[in-house]
Amino acid sequence: MLSLCFTACSSAPKKPLLAYYPEDLLKKNETGDVTLACDIDTNGRPLHCRIISSTNHHFDAAALKFVGKARYQPAVQNGHPVVEHGHILRVSYRLYD
């Protein structure tokens, strides 16, 4: 069984996402964790994403692509959506039997 976890440190994605597990890494039974920081704009789109840390750099491109497709509930201040800078996202690639 294949499992991919996606967690955010504050707000959660608006809807579940279908993640991509790179096929060559799946065949090799590789796992990894990628931590990213993104700005979340007023429409809930992640922008300027960058990798902060990675336990397996082979997953970096897939994690960037994955979070780039996510949509969030934007941060609100005084009743208006605002840009949230430095939102931390973690993508964990795991295989389970």
N, C-alpha and C positions, 0 to 999 in steps of 0.2 A: 504494500500500500504506500502511496506517495502522499506526503503531507507537507504543506508549506504554511508557515505561520507568518502573519503580518501583525505587528503591534505598533501602536503609536503611544507616545508618552503622555499626550493630552487628548485631543479630540480624535475620534475614530472616523474611518471612512464612511461616507454616506451610504454606500452599498457594498456588499461583498465583491471581491475581485477574483477573477480567474488568473492565477499566477502561472508563470512559465518557469519550468524547471529544465534547464539546458539538458538536452537529450544525451549528449556525450558524458556529462557529469552524472546523470541518472544511471547510465550503463556502468559507470565506474563506482557506483555506490558512494559518491562523494557528498559531503554535507558541508554546511557553512553558515555563518552569520554575517550579515552586512548591516552596519549602522550608518545612517545618512542624516544629514541636516538639510532642510528645505525651508524656503519661505512659502507660506500658504497665502495666496492672494485673496481678495475680497469675494471672489467667485468660488473659492475653495480649491483652486488649482495649485499644485506644488510647482514652484519655480526655483531656479538656481540651486538645484539639488547637488550635493557633493557628498562623497564618501568620507566618513570620519574614521571608521575602522572596519576591518574585514578579516575574518579568520580563514577565508579561502578566496583569494582574489579572482578565481575563475568565475565566481558568481557576481562580481561587481556590475558588469554590463546588464545582466538580467535584472538585478535589483533596481538599478537606475531606471530601466524601462518600466518595471512594475510600478514603482512609486509615481512615475510620471503619468500613469494612467488613472491614478486614484483621484477621487474627488472628496473633499472634506466639507464639513460644516465650518464656515469661516468664523474666526474669532469675532466677538462683538464687544464694542465699547460705546457706552452711552446710547445703546440701541442701534448702532450702525456697524456694519461689517468693517473690519480693519485687517491690514496685512499682519500676519504672525511671522516674525523672523526667527530663524533657527529652530523650527519645529523638528524634533528628533523622531526618526522612524527607524524601526528595526525589522529586517526581513530575515527569517530563519528558514533555511532549507534543510529539511529532515526527511529521512526515509524510515518507514515503519513496516513491520511485517504484519 
